[in-house]
């Protein structure tokens, strides 16, 4: 009988029984005995911090291509580059270039490319937190702290299932009963019996159940570190998940709570490198002893650092930049200038910068969630729920700190174009435009494109190089599998219940796709 492949999930058990000190510490602390790591809140907190460190460590999920594999910010950058609003002006050293070209799905047999990397990341995270959740009953110490630790574990599991679902399945809306990813809620090791892919409905129900459990357990417990979940961050994640599912009332109500955890005033001097900034709800503090140079997000963005950021410029599309108000302070995030090849021009980004590019080991915190996103969710969901007055008020409140005199009061409606560049002039479209500008580079644009059920195109007028025009794909079709990642062969070959996603835009045989009727049948045992 074949067993599920957990190349790095086995590391979860190793981590918590052998107590790898480096992995179990977000910040330097004393070691905890492997035999007692889950018996009290001290050990549980160290295990939680080890899981959090996995959120920014590089080189833990593949056997190569490490410099583009460093946790959530690498997947956010990947998903932004898969959309239309971020231009990758040149190949540079090659990192993220093949994500931008949609040229990674056929590498599912490799242990060095994105299918293996992302699958391993999310399911290792799930395996790790399942150990913490499983130890809830035996964790001695302050009950409120124990609940906080276990609540964080539930939140991380909700995060992993939601984002794995966003990447390895078609949109939730319109494909609720199509295949997504397997669900594991118990500790797993190499050799654990594999499970079939659950449906989108089942996976996102699990994510929603987990985040609700997290909110209940965490309660009013104060956030111990910016990298942890408190009630504001947990509600922020709930808002994201519900928004992706199209549950707009839940998304609205959660965002109303989450936004109170931060400040959404515009600060032109904030360059997304400080997890303690007042706008940040959730981020990872990177201390010098644990910092690195090239394999991190800002090294791919900041041209002053040289190397990756300079040779492979990340630019705003001309289409999006042209829609930023003349007096909008966010225009300073980009500058129209000659690019690395010395001949072409583009809107080079300055939104993401090191505090000091000569010392990249510091000033490079990872930012996972900010208050402005929550305000935009309030505006979008209020609009969709028919509360246009609230939607306009929420958007105007955000925008008054960015563009003096901004006023959306003359807009109305929820009409959207078939393509993301087809403009209708509706209020909803304006809210989504401001979301595209505000969250450029930090959320993962293709996830929004999927949930909105729109298509997109790239053109040279936007600034995209010819290689990046995706002319052989069908990104104009929301039913396409182009933005659905393939499942790594290591998993596919070890788990006989897995139906593979198509390498191309559409299934070409009954051996691939997301139709549950075509999935291998589960043995009756």
Buried (B, 14 or more C-beta within 10 A) or exposed (E): EEBBBBBBBBBBBBBBEEBBBEBBBBEEEEEBEBEEBBBBBBBBBBBBBBBBBBBBBBBBBBEEBBBBBBBBBBBBBBBBBBBBBBBBBBBBBEBBBBBBBBEBBEBBBBBEBBBBBBBBBBBBBBBBBBBBBBBBEEBBBEEBBBBBBBBBBBBBBBBBBBBBBBBBBBBBBBBBEBBBBBBBBEBBBBEBEBBBBBBBBBBBBBBBBBBBBBBEBBEEBEBBBBBBBBBBBBBBBBBBBBBBBBBBEBBBBBBBBBBBBBBBBBEEEBBBBBBEBEBBBBBBBBEEEBBBEBBBBBBBBBBEBEBBBBBBBBBBBBBBBEBBBEEBBBBEBBEEEEBBEEEBEBBBBBBBBBBBBEEBBBBBBBBBBBBBBBBBBBBBBBBBBEBBEBBBBBBBEBBBBBBEEBEBEEBBBBEBEEBBBBBEEBBBBBBBBBBBBBBBBBBBBBBBBBBBBBBBBBEEEBBBBEEBBBEEBBBBEBEBBBBBBBBBBBBBEBBBBBBBBBBBBEBEEEEBBBEBEBBEEEEEE
